Amino acid sequence: MPVESGSSAAARQAKQKRKSHSLSIRRTNSTEQERSGLQRDMLEGQSSDNLDSLIPTEESKLPLSVRSNLLDLFSQIEREFENIYIENLELRREIETLNDRLAADGQAFEGADLAKGALKTKASHSTSQLSQKLKTTYKASTSKIVSSFKATTSRAVCQLVKEYVGHRDGIWDLSVTRTQPVVLGTASADHSAMLWSIETGKCLLKYMGHQGSVNSIKFHPTEQMALTASGDQTAHIWRYMVQLPTPQPVADISQTPCEEDVDFSDKDEADCDVEGSIDCPSIRVATTTLRSHQGVVIAADWLVGGKQVVTASWDRAANLYDVETSELVHSLTGHDQELTHCCTHPTQRLVVTSSRDTTFRLWDFRDPSIHSVNVFQGHTDTVTSAVFTVGDNVVSGSDDRTVKVWDLKNMRSPIATIRTDSAVNRISVSVNQKIIALPHDNRQVRLFDMSGVRLARLPRSNRQGHRRMVCCSAWCEDNTSCNLFTCGFDRQAIGWNINIPALLQEK
């Protein structure tokens, strides 16, 4: 063999030392120094045999330096396995000791399943205790709450009295006259408005003066005049004269509990396509036409006294008009998006407008020199309507599936919030009973009191109720067979008799 020079041998040893130092991954924990001599001797004997088996018996072709590095690496790997093996022996010894202790208590576990089994048993025991505690703590109170719900809803009785069929398209709005004779008015997307006999369901008069969808109808507080808003960017005021027909005997309809919820199939909608009798007098010319909006006029209402009207439009403005002169008195601007509804207070010069910008605004005209405005923020989607109550409250409904009751004296937060499962359209509040009627996109109509407690749901069984979206509701406070009216996109309006027990009304 060739003999290495002294300088090359020294360089090789230095290189091996550096490489050995850089590749060393030996752990230096304190337990290494405390291993028993017996275990060390046994492992060293085993490792030497294993190492000899790894070294080829024949003369290696590798250079001496490479072979030395390889043997050094094998030695480091062996020491790592040695440490792991010793730790494993100690862990097994500890597990056996614990098994012996648990076996004395009658709880034997096997090998590696000890920790897993102990944790599972502990978790199961804790879960069982928590479940039993929850049942014991809340069972009584939950039962009381459920019982109270059943007591309030099962005693409310709703009865479908009359259906008003005759429009050729969906009905957006309806209203009841405030003067005699008491009639029902409907506004439809078929460009017409109709007046109906509440008792007989017969069409008394048809207004055909608009060139677009009729989106709203409201009656004058003291005279036989109607105010309609239309998609033709105008609002019309027109006079009417009707004579009520002789009431016909009403078929006996058994009272239906409000909680029945048998759905209709889509084929039932075809039943509503049959047009009712439209052989009635018609009016084609308005007494007064209000023009100034640059977009669809979505709603209109009379101010107290009936000498002024307010209109709401998609041009993001509400306009206040003088009825006698047809002149624009004020333009109410400030909403960021299209308006959806407007309503006036029954006894004060207050106006509330709602918008797609998720807000509604209160406009105060009680002081002629000051026209203040307050913005209500509380909804997260389009405010579809906001209406006054007899007191100092405003009730707002929204596409965010909530209805909120507000106090005009404290407008920072609502005093009650009603959460539903569907978008809420034009709501109405009963003056006498203080009940809120909620028409929904999902064809349901629900009744709540002013504190947000659910009273009833109008029936949708035995082919009763609306078959498409319910757009609006309106209460009738006069002594008629119907005290609530609803309309929808199934082209019909429905008159209901709502009987809420006096006990629930007091609550």
C-alpha positions in Angstrom: 0.0 0.0 0.0 1.2 3.5 -0.6 2.5 5.4 2.4 1.0 8.7 3.2 3.2 11.7 3.9 3.1 13.4 7.3 1.4 16.5 6.0 -1.3 14.6 4.1 -2.0 12.4 7.1 -2.4 15.4 9.3 -4.8 17.1 6.9 -6.9 14.0 6.6 -7.2 13.7 10.4 -8.2 17.4 10.7 -10.8 16.9 7.9 -12.2 13.8 9.6 -12.4 15.7 12.9 -14.3 18.6 11.3 -16.7 16.4 9.4 -17.3 14.2 12.5 -18.1 17.3 14.5 -20.5 18.7 11.9 -22.4 15.5 11.5 -22.7 14.6 15.1 -26.4 14.5 16.2 -25.8 12.7 19.5 -28.2 13.8 22.3 -26.5 15.0 25.5 -29.2 14.5 28.1 -28.3 13.8 31.7 -29.7 10.3 31.7 -26.9 9.1 29.4 -24.4 9.3 32.1 -26.6 7.4 34.5 -27.2 4.2 32.5 -26.4 1.0 34.3 -23.2 -0.7 33.4 -25.0 -4.0 32.7 -27.2 -2.4 30.1 -24.2 -0.6 28.5 -22.2 -3.8 28.2 -25.1 -5.7 26.8 -25.9 -3.1 24.2 -22.2 -2.7 23.2 -22.0 -6.4 22.6 -25.1 -6.4 20.5 -24.0 -3.3 18.6 -20.6 -4.7 17.8 -22.1 -7.8 16.3 -24.5 -5.7 14.3 -21.7 -3.4 13.1 -19.6 -6.3 12.0 -22.5 -7.6 10.0 -22.7 -4.3 8.2 -19.0 -4.2 7.2 -18.4 -6.3 4.1 -16.1 -9.4 4.6 -14.2 -8.9 1.4 -11.7 -6.1 1.0 -13.5 -2.8 0.5 -12.9 -0.8 -2.7 -13.6 2.4 -0.8 -10.8 4.8 0.0 -9.6 4.7 3.7 -10.9 8.2 4.4 -14.4 7.5 3.0 -14.6 4.2 4.8 -13.6 5.9 8.1 -16.2 8.5 7.7 -18.9 5.9 7.0 -18.0 3.9 10.1 -18.1 7.0 12.2 -21.6 7.8 10.9 -22.8 4.3 11.6 -21.4 4.6 15.1 -23.4 7.8 15.7 -26.6 6.2 14.4 -26.1 3.3 16.6 -25.7 5.5 19.7 -29.0 7.3 18.8 -30.8 4.0 18.6 -29.2 2.9 21.8 -30.6 6.0 23.7 -34.0 5.4 22.2 -34.0 1.8 23.2 -33.0 2.5 26.8 -35.7 5.1 27.1 -38.2 2.6 25.7 -37.2 0.1 28.4 -37.7 2.6 31.1 -41.1 3.6 29.8 -42.2 0.0 29.7 -41.0 -0.5 33.2 -43.1 2.5 34.3 -46.2 1.2 32.5 -45.9 -2.2 34.1 -45.7 -0.5 37.5 -48.8 1.5 36.8 -50.6 -1.6 35.5 -49.8 -3.4 38.8 -51.3 -0.5 40.8 -54.5 -0.3 38.7 -54.9 -4.1 38.7 -55.1 -3.9 42.5 -58.1 -1.5 42.1 -59.8 -3.7 39.5 -58.9 -1.4 36.6 -56.4 -3.3 34.4 -55.1 -1.7 31.2 -52.8 -3.2 28.6 -49.5 -1.7 27.5 -49.7 1.2 25.2 -53.5 1.6 25.6 -53.0 2.9 29.2 -53.0 6.6 28.5 -55.6 6.4 25.8 -58.0 4.4 27.9 -57.5 6.6 31.0 -58.2 9.8 29.0 -61.3 8.2 27.4 -62.7 7.1 30.7 -62.1 10.5 32.3 -63.6 12.4 29.4 -66.7 10.1 29.3 -67.2 10.5 33.0 -66.9 14.3 32.8 -69.2 14.5 29.8 -71.8 12.4 31.7 -71.6 14.6 34.7 -72.0 17.8 32.6 -74.9 16.4 30.6 -76.7 15.4 33.8 -76.1 18.8 35.3 -77.4 20.7 32.3 -80.5 18.5 32.3 -81.2 19.1 36.0 -80.5 22.8 35.8 -82.5 23.8 32.7 -85.2 21.2 32.3 -87.8 23.0 34.5 -87.3 26.5 33.0 -87.3 25.2 29.4 -90.5 23.3 30.0 -92.1 26.5 31.3 -91.0 28.5 28.3 -92.4 25.9 25.8 -95.6 25.7 27.8 -96.0 29.5 27.6 -95.5 29.5 23.9 -98.2 26.8 23.4 -100.6 28.7 25.6 -100.3 31.9 23.7 -100.5 30.5 20.2 -103.2 27.9 20.6 -105.7 30.3 22.0 -105.5 32.7 19.0 -108.1 32.0 16.4 -108.0 33.3 12.7 -110.7 32.9 10.2 -110.6 33.5 6.4 -113.8 35.5 5.6 -113.5 36.7 2.0 -111.3 36.6 -1.0 -111.2 39.5 -3.4 -110.2 38.3 -6.9 -110.2 40.4 -10.1 -106.8 41.9 -10.7 -104.7 40.6 -13.6 -101.4 41.0 -11.9 -99.9 41.0 -8.4 -101.3 43.3 -5.8 -98.7 45.6 -4.2 -100.7 47.5 -1.6 -104.1 47.8 0.0 -105.9 50.1 2.3 -109.3 50.6 4.0 -111.3 53.8 3.9 -111.5 55.9 7.1 -115.0 57.2 6.3 -118.3 55.8 5.4 -119.0 53.7 3.4 -116.1 51.4 4.5 -114.5 49.9 1.4 -111.3 48.1 0.6 -108.9 49.5 -1.9 -106.2 47.6 -3.8 -103.2 48.8 -6.0 -102.0 46.4 -8.6 -99.2 45.9 -11.1 -101.8 45.6 -13.8 -101.9 49.5 -13.9 -105.2 49.7 -12.0 -106.6 50.3 -8.5 -109.9 48.8 -7.4 -112.4 49.5 -4.6 -114.2 46.4 -3.1 -117.2 45.7 -1.0 -115.8 44.2 2.2 -118.9 42.1 2.9 -119.7 40.8 -0.6 -116.3 40.8 -2.2 -117.7 42.6 -5.3 -115.7 45.2 -7.2 -117.3 48.6 -6.8 -115.0 50.9 -8.8 -111.9 50.6 -10.9 -109.4 53.4 -11.4 -107.4 53.2 -14.7 -105.7 56.6 -14.9 -102.1 55.4 -14.5 -99.7 54.4 -17.2 -97.7 52.1 -15.0 -97.9 49.8 -12.1 -100.0 51.2 -9.2 -97.7 50.8 -6.2 -99.7 52.3 -3.3 -103.2 53.4 -2.4 -104.3 55.6 0.6 -107.7 57.2 1.4 -108.4 60.7 2.6 -109.1 60.9 6.3 -112.5 62.7 5.9 -113.5 62.8 2.2 -114.1 60.2 -0.5 -110.8 60.7 -2.2 -108.0 58.3 -3.0 -104.3 58.8 -3.4 -102.3 56.4 -5.7 -98.6 56.2 -6.5 -97.4 54.7 -9.7 -94.4 53.6 -11.7 -95.2 56.3 -14.3 -93.4 58.7 -11.9 -96.6 60.4 -10.8 -99.1 60.3 -7.9 -102.8 60.8 -8.6 -105.6 62.1 -6.4 -109.1 61.0 -7.6 -112.6 61.2 -6.2 -115.0 58.3 -6.0 -118.6 57.6 -5.2 -119.7 54.1 -4.5 -122.9 52.4 -3.3 -122.6 49.2 -1.2 -124.5 46.2 -2.5 -126.9 44.3 -0.3 -124.8 41.8 1.8 -125.1 38.2 0.8 -125.3 35.4 3.4 -121.8 34.3 4.2 -121.1 30.6 4.1 -120.3 29.1 7.5 -116.5 28.7 7.8 -115.3 26.8 10.8 -112.7 28.6 12.9 -109.2 27.5 12.1 -106.4 27.5 14.6 -103.6 29.8 13.5 -100.9 27.2 13.8 -101.9 24.9 11.0 -99.3 24.9 8.3 -100.2 22.6 5.4 -98.4 23.9 2.4 -99.8 24.2 -1.1 -98.4 22.6 -4.2 -97.5 24.8 -7.2 -100.5 23.5 -9.2 -102.8 25.2 -6.7 -101.6 28.6 -8.1 -103.5 28.0 -11.2 -106.8 28.4 -9.3 -106.0 32.1 -8.7 -105.7 32.8 -12.4 -109.5 32.8 -12.8 -110.4 36.5 -13.0 -113.2 37.7 -10.8 -116.0 39.9 -12.0 -114.6 43.2 -13.3 -117.9 44.5 -14.6 -117.9 47.7 -12.6 -117.7 51.4 -13.2 -114.3 52.8 -14.0 -112.5 56.2 -13.7 -109.8 57.2 -16.1 -109.0 60.8 -15.3 -107.4 62.0 -12.0 -108.6 65.1 -10.2 -105.1 66.1 -9.4 -101.8 64.8 -10.8 -98.6 65.4 -8.8 -95.5 65.5 -11.0 -91.9 66.3 -10.0 -90.2 62.9 -9.4 -87.6 61.5 -11.7 -88.2 57.9 -10.9 -90.9 55.4 -9.8 -93.2 56.7 -7.1 -93.3 53.8 -4.8 -95.6 55.1 -2.0 -97.7 58.1 -1.0 -99.8 59.1 2.1 -101.9 61.9 3.4 -100.7 64.2 6.2 -103.0 64.8 9.1 -105.9 67.0 8.0 -105.7 65.9 4.4 -104.4 69.2 3.0 -101.0 67.9 2.1 -99.6 64.6 0.8 -96.1 63.1 0.8 -94.7 60.8 -1.9 -91.6 58.5 -1.9 -89.7 57.7 -5.0 -86.8 55.7 -6.4 -85.1 59.0 -7.2 -84.0 58.9 -3.5 -86.3 61.8 -2.5 -89.7 62.3 -0.8 -91.8 65.2 -1.8 -94.4 67.2 0.2 -97.2 68.6 -2.0 -100.1 71.0 -1.4 -103.3 69.2 -2.4 -105.3 72.3 -3.5 -102.5 73.8 -5.6 -100.6 70.7 -6.6 -97.4 72.6 -5.9 -94.3 71.1 -4.4 -93.8 72.4 -0.9 -90.7 70.5 0.3 -88.3 68.0 -1.2 -87.0 65.7 1.5 -83.5 64.5 0.5 -80.8 62.6 2.4 -81.3 58.9 1.6 -78.4 57.3 -0.2 -80.5 54.8 -2.2 -84.1 54.3 -3.5 -87.0 54.9 -1.1 -89.3 52.0 -0.5 -92.1 53.4 1.6 -93.5 56.5 3.4 -96.0 56.8 6.2 -97.6 59.7 8.1 -98.5 60.0 11.8 -102.3 59.8 12.4 -102.5 62.8 14.7 -99.3 64.8 14.2 -97.4 66.3 11.3 -94.7 63.6 11.2 -93.5 61.6 8.3 -91.3 58.5 8.2 -89.5 57.4 5.0 -87.7 54.0 4.5 -85.0 53.2 2.0 -82.8 50.6 0.5 -79.9 52.2 2.3 -80.8 50.2 5.5 -82.2 53.3 7.3 -85.4 55.1 7.8 -85.8 58.8 8.6 -88.3 60.8 10.7 -89.3 64.2 9.3 -90.9 66.7 11.7 -93.2 69.4 10.2 -94.9 70.4 13.5 -92.9 73.6 13.6 -93.4 75.5 10.3 -90.1 77.2 10.6 -88.0 74.1 11.5 -88.0 70.9 9.5 -85.9 68.5 11.6 -84.9 65.0 10.5 -83.7 62.0 12.5 -82.0 58.9 11.1 -82.8 55.5 12.5 -80.0 52.9 12.0 -80.6 49.4 13.1 -81.2 47.2 10.1 -78.6 45.4 7.9 -80.7 45.3 4.7 -83.4 47.2 2.9 -86.0 48.7 5.2 -89.2 47.8 3.4 -91.6 49.8 5.5 -91.8 51.9 8.7 -95.2 52.9 10.2 -96.4 54.9 13.2 -98.5 53.6 16.1 -101.0 55.6 18.0 -98.5 56.3 20.7 -94.9 57.5 20.3 -93.6 54.3 18.6 -92.4 53.5 15.1 -92.3 49.9 13.8 -89.9 49.0 11.0 -89.6 45.9 8.8 -86.7 44.9 6.7 -85.4 42.4 4.2 -82.9 41.3 7.0 -85.8 39.3 8.4 -86.3 41.5 11.4 -89.0 43.9 12.7 -88.0 46.5 15.3 -90.1 48.6 17.6 -88.7 52.1 18.3 -89.5 54.8 20.9 -89.5 58.3 19.4 -88.2 59.7 22.6 -85.2 57.3 22.6 -84.1 56.5 19.0 -80.7 55.1 19.7 -81.8 51.4 20.0 -85.1 49.5 19.5 -87.2 48.6 22.5 -88.1 45.3 20.9 -86.8 43.1 18.0 -88.7 40.4 16.2 -86.7 37.9 14.3 -88.3 35.8 11.5 -87.3 33.3 8.9 -88.2 35.4 5.8 -88.0 39.0 4.5 -90.7 41.3 5.8 -92.8 43.4 3.5 -95.2 46.3 4.2 -96.3 45.9 7.8 -99.3 47.3 9.6 -100.2 47.9 13.3 -103.7 47.7 14.7 -104.8 50.9 16.4 -107.2 49.2 18.9 -105.5 45.9 19.6 -101.8 47.1 19.1 -101.0 44.0 17.0 -98.3 44.0 14.3 -99.1 42.1 11.1 -96.0 40.8 9.2 -96.4 39.8 5.6 -93.5 37.6 4.4 -91.8 36.6 1.1 -92.4 33.0 2.1 -96.2 33.4 1.8 -96.7 33.5 5.6 -98.4 36.2 7.7 -97.6 36.4 11.3 -99.0 38.4 14.2 -97.0 39.8 17.1 -97.7 42.2 20.0 -95.7 45.4 20.6 -93.3 43.6 23.0 -92.3 41.1 20.3 -94.3 38.1 21.5 -95.7 36.0 18.7 -99.5 35.7 18.9 -100.5 33.8 15.7 -99.8 32.7 12.2 -102.5 33.0 9.6 -103.6 29.5 8.4 -102.4 28.1 5.1 -104.5 24.9 5.1 -107.6 23.6 3.4 -106.7 25.8 0.3 -106.7 28.9 2.4 -104.1 31.7 2.4 -101.8 33.1 -0.1 -99.9 31.0 -2.7 -97.2 33.6 -3.5 -95.3 36.4 -1.8 -97.5 38.4 0.6 -96.8 42.1 -0.2 -98.9 44.1 2.3 -101.2 44.0 5.3 -103.8 46.5 6.5 -106.1 46.6 9.6 -109.7 47.7 9.6 -110.9 49.2 13.0 -114.5 49.5 12.0 -117.2 46.9 12.9 -116.9 44.8 9.8 -116.7 41.1 9.2 -113.0 41.4 8.5 -110.5 43.2 10.7 -107.3 42.3 8.8 -106.6 42.3 5.1 -103.6 40.9 3.2 -102.6 41.0 -0.5 -99.9 39.3 -2.5 -98.5 38.4 -5.9 -101.1 35.7 -6.3 -103.4 38.4 -7.6 -105.8 38.3 -4.7 -106.6 40.1 -1.5 -107.9 38.2 1.5 -110.1 39.4 4.4 -109.5 37.8 7.8 -111.3 37.8 11.1 -108.7 37.8 13.9 -109.8 36.9 17.4 -107.2 37.6 20.0 -108.3 36.9 23.6 -108.5 39.9 25.9 -105.9 38.3 28.2 -103.3 38.3 25.4 -104.1 41.8 24.4 -103.5 43.1 28.0 -100.0 41.4 27.9 
